[in-house]
Amino acid sequence: MSKYLNNTLSKISADKLATHTPSAPAPSHLPESMISSVSLLPENKRLILFTRHSLRERSDGNGFASYQLPLTPKGRILAKSWGRWLSGHLPYSLDVDSISSPIGRCIDTAQLMQEGAGLRRDITHQSLLVEPGSLVTEPEIANPVFKEIGVLNFINRFLQGNLEGTKNTYQGGLDILSLFYQNQPQHGHLMLAVSHDTLLSAFLAVMFDVVEIDWNDWPKMMEGVFLWFDDKPFDQASAHFIWRGQVYTRPISSLLDGYRAAGYHPSKLLLPPEVQWT
């Protein structure tokens, strides 16, 4: 997606980041992009790992995955070993509550990552992290379309504003950013936010300001984005994120401007309570 960068989104220069050279091999079946992203992590931020769940049983040919599909045995091992690896190789503590889609494979991923890190913390179920519910306002309209056209077409029509029963594109991204902003851990801590491929792909497309993605952009199982905010009020902050070994920053104000330019009022957004509008 990086080829679509515009002037509201910029890469952070490498000299602003601390580099961490992994000293042990990555867990088996972990997407390669995760270790290249780890090497770019800054120090002492309020870090969030927004990740797709671990390996699950196969979906149907259209990319649909029943809410009942569980993690595979390899997926359970991967989630636990990834949590253990992160705990042992990052200058961050994972000793913080997690947030997750209420779907079983996401909750299990968060729990197993905690166990791998030697922890047992609360996992709060967040409806904003359910696919594609975070994007949908009228399920009776959007859900049949989701089943008819498939997940990739659904996300692209959402990004193009050509899908009835869903939020404005910018609102979809801002609601998730707001959720993360309100649940930031303390400095030097890493919070897990476990979700699904549809939500992660839509969120990244909004952050990159693109209106179409393809399967090459689609997040793999157990692939995620590291994210943190400036220590500023929400509407004055930038969201910094690392995706597939590249570091970017996006001013939240640019997303809010896009939302307002589309003719929407900020009162519909799930913004932090300190954000005031005139």
Buried (B, 14 or more C-beta within 10 A) or exposed (E): BEEBBEEBBBEBEEEEBEEBEEEEEBBEBBBEBBBBBBBBBBEEBBBBBBBBBBBBEEEEEBBEBEEEBEBBEEBBBBBBBBBBBBBEBBEBBBBBBBBBBBBBBBBBBBBBBBBBBEBEBEBBEBEBBBBBBBBBBEEEEBBEBBEEBBBBBBBBBBBEEEBEBBBBBBBBBBBBBBBBBEBBBEEBBBBBBBBBBBBBBBBBBBBBBBBEBEEEBBBBBBBBBBBBBBEEEBBEBBBBBBBBBBBBBBBBBBBBEBBEEEEBEBEBBEBBEEBEEE
